[in-house]
Amino acid sequence: MTEPAALAPLFIRVHAADNVAIVVNDGGLPAGAVFASGLRLVEAVPQGHKVALLDLAAGAPVRRYNVVIGHALRDIPAGAWVHERLLQMPDARELTGLPIATVTPPAMAPLDGYTFEGYRNADGSVGSRNILAITTTVQCVAGVVDFAVQRIKAELLPSYPNVDDVVGLEHTYGCGVAIDAPDAIIPIRTLRNISLNPNFGGELMVVSLGCEKLQPERLLPPGVIPISDQRGVDDKLDVVCLQDDAHVGFMSMIDSVMRQARQHLEWLNRRRRETCPASELVVGVQCGGSDAFSGVTANPAVGFATDLLVRAGATVMFSEVTEVRDGIGQLTARASTPEVAQAMIREMAWYDHYLQKGQVDRSANTTPGNKQGGLSNIVEKAMGSIVKSGTAPIAGVLAPGEKLQQKGLIYAATPASDFICGTLQLAAGMNLHIFTTGRGTPYGLAACPVIKVATRNDLARRWHDLMDLNAGRIASGEASIEEVGWELFRLMLEVASGKKTWAEHWKLHNALVLFNPAPVT
Ligand code: CA
């Protein structure tokens, strides 16, 4: 193995008006390093961290992405390290007087001819995987369902070669909660809509305890039960109730779950992949373990791919309220209609209030890892996060846990927490997930493939069997944003057609985490 050639000292300035730039070189740069511009570092600066491009007086605005990410707390000389302890963070923008649908969207030519091999469902949706999901109404049944799932995988699944997997939709909700509180609608509709995810083929199966607050009929009322693909008739909800008098002994419960599972496996096994236009992709994008490269490599490449998807007629969701809050003016301006802009403001206001109740604000978002990776505060992090949304007009807004009703670029309001964001995007109907990371996380979902994009060469090299695509090549000049964006688009079509991601290869997945802003009892 030869070590990659060391780069000459290199920084990336995102916008010509920026007075800071980030250091590209692996391992950072020592004091005295000289850039091509002639700028000399007056102290060591770690990789991904900011260097002052000119002398900044105390109180001066510090600009990155042509946005004021803070004000200097003291005089900072050119060539110095600009870290979070030197910056005063600006207040969040008020949610009044925002530009509403003022941006004329760039002309975007339709992108035709791209297809993938997917599983078409009776309701018109398309799955990228063929999975038996077992919905649970309450945490009490989780151990039993887990036991049953292991047996189903070992004893039944080998007889149904067209079915990819069996997944228990386990969660911590269902009882011990104030189920009539207004905000309880969020976890309930999330769980309902996840059960209807296109990757599950409309084969609903529920395991209930019996005495829980979230009764099966409340979770899945008759109006939402899908018409099964092959059967063409309204299904009665299939519920195995553990407290049913017919159950005598634990094994009789397991036998009931396995008997019902076998029926659904029979139907799912008849599904076949067929050629579908790229417009049937429903892609959720998010980032986690972000660093200062996220906003200049992986997220811009995702933004380019987002535009390709929108041009192809597909659906793309971006999310993570606290990571767009500081860019709300950009987003309301990009709304396709005043109603969409107002819906976005409504979601921001709801979240501001939610955070206030906990006596925090959006600045609670950043992690120690973000700061080590060079992100000084949430303003800087948000500017790098928003670029995942590309340049298309924002066509619609979803509140947490709602299901998609339209195509195009959608703002799906969710917490930025990786697991909660992924869970809510699954509920919206996501059939493919894109996840960018700079610090590195082995994140995965059981219900949907997750393509992980590394922001840095160093991460991609060390985590070569966990990262699916390396956008770090953009920083080192080996590839352009457009090239990596096209690679990601093509990889999406392959993965949606069945190609396994690294997380699927290793069977890595995180728990579903329902967003429950309502009280527990
Ligand atoms: Ca996240």
Boltz pocket constraint, residues with backbone or C-beta under 6 A from the ligand:
constraints:
  - pocket:
      binder: B
      contacts: [[A, 286], [A, 287], [A, 288], [A, 320], [A, 415], [A, 416], [A, 417], [A, 418], [A, 421]]
      max_distance: 6.0
